[in-house]
Amino acid sequence: DRALVEEKLFPVLLHHLLPSGVLAIQTMYRDPDPPFTNKLLSLWHVDQLKVAFSSLRMLHEREFEETLPDRNGMNRTFFLTNLIAKKEDHAIVR
């Protein structure tokens, strides 16, 4: 669920991201149309991801809709969030 992602996964991602490393995330900000049988438990708008990864420099952010076939070939409109961010390298150059 959302709390698990925010409290456990995001800190692990940040901890393991190397200096100058890039993090790319694609997720959904709302259930697709038509919706899946089970409601999605962790939906993220780009602004929410920017807060979660505020220690990184944002390179790309976007929310958009895209109609694609799902794994069963059924067309659905997906409401997607993309975020690409970079961890700054704070090494001192002499």
N, C-alpha and C positions, 0 to 999 in steps of 0.2 A: 504494500500500500504506500501511499504518499509519504507518510511519516517515516517509514523504513528507508525509503529512497533518500529522503532529506537528511536523516540522522545517521545512517550507516553507509550508504553507497557514495553519496557526494563527497564526504570527508575522505574516504578511501581513494577516490579518483584524484582529488587534489593532492593528497599525500604522495601518491605514486607518480604524479606528473613531474617529469624532469624539468630542470631549468630550460627555457626556450621550447618546451614541449607544447604541443597543440592538442586541444580537446575539441572533438566534434560530436555534437548530439543532435539526433533527429528524434522527435517524439510527437505526440498529438496534444492539441490544446482542447479538443472536445471529441466526443464519440463520433464515429463516422456516420454517414447517412447513405443507406439504411444502417442502423446500429448493429453491432454484434449481438449475439444472444446474451453474453455476459457483459455487464457495464464495465468500462475501463476504470481502474482504481487510482491511477496516477496520471493526471493530465497536467500539462505545463504550458503556460504562456511564456513567450520570450522574456518578458519583464521579470517573471518569477525566476527563470534560469539565470538572468543577469544578476539578480540579488544573490542567488545561491553561489555563483561563481564570480563574485565582485572583486576577488583578489586577482583575477586574470584580466588581460587586455582583450576586449572584444574585437574580433576581426570581421565577423559576419553574423547578422541576426535577421531572421525573417519568419513571418507567419503567412501561410498561404493555404489555399484549397487545391486539391488535385484529385481528379476522378480517375481511378485505376481499377483493374480487376484484382480482387482479393485472391487468396490461395485456391479458392474453389471456382474461380473464373467469374464471379459475380461482381459487376461494377459497383463501386462505392465511392462516395466523395469523402476523402480523408482531409482532416483539418490539421495541418502539420506545422511544427515549430522546428526551425533549424538554428543552431547556435555553434559558432566556431570561435574559440578563444585561445589565447596563448599565455603561458606562464613566462613572465619576464625573467631574463637572466640578470641577476643583480651582482654578477661578478665585477670586481674592481679591475679596471684596465689601467696598467701602469706604463 
